[in-house]
């Protein structure tokens, strides 16, 4: 693992080698996070790409990685991947259960070459169970966990939270936690293992607090009826005079008092804990926010503890003064993108390279990982590394 002597921008995982078998969605994002943290991530792309409708030059989930092309359906394909797995600390794949085994690069074959390898498996349904072999995407996975049904207005269909909740929160982040925990175990005892990261498991796990509240009678099992799901008039979003929105969340008493004072409805101070008055409180809050623009309300709540913020678009967010001051977003290669997170005092991270281009790094990986056969039968390519 990396030490305090790691060169600036390399991150705490400098020296860790990761093989990513190319896929879409949560697998690439998990591998990007490991790469952001300093790992040497080699993405094994397939000839012809993954079918994702995005120019590889703009796919920032492949930043900080290197790419080689291997045809796993060819006679020598599995051998090339196994050569990489033998020299790796972690391997990540996102195939349906059994596919990696049929291709000759499943856990058994990899562990025969490298018993200490952490083998991370990223799927929606998991490696077993009635749905394990079924196709699916984020929205279906979160639907069955009960989490999708929590989101949105009670009189409208559940709101789809892009693919952030399932693919990335319930999938990628749990895979990263899992493979790093398994890597710690492997380095302590020398034994690798398989990490089964299923989006249904991770997304269900994210709702642990809600299940506790449900069991205690503090959460109603329906949308728009609870403190944190929009049912509470002082935790949600309101439209402004110019059609924009403000986010409101002064849950604590003193924050709520500051909120109603600055909003100009101090007469509703006592409505915070009186559910019978929540209807009139919501109407009053909505009316006030509709009386001014987002810019005016932003100025009004500036510097306060009223827990009010402007709802910004993706293109607006990087320019917010706080996010700009922290460098939450960065520009690299002409692409504005989120900077690596979290932050480390001794081993800072950085966007070191742009999106890896399929096959562009074959020569460099063959040299650095001592796998000369990677470039066998391939046309010479310019290697930026």
Helices and strands as residue ranges (DSSP letters): E 17-21, H 26-36, E 40-45, G 56-58, G 60-62, E 65-69, H 77-86, E 90-93, H 99-102, H 107-113, E 118-123, H 138-144, G 148-150, I 164-172, H 173-189, E 193-198, H 199-206, H 208-215, E 236-239, E 245-248, H 253-263, G 266-271, G 275-277, H 278-289, H 294-301, E 308-310, H 314-317, H 321-326, E 329-332, E 335-338, H 362-368, G 372-375
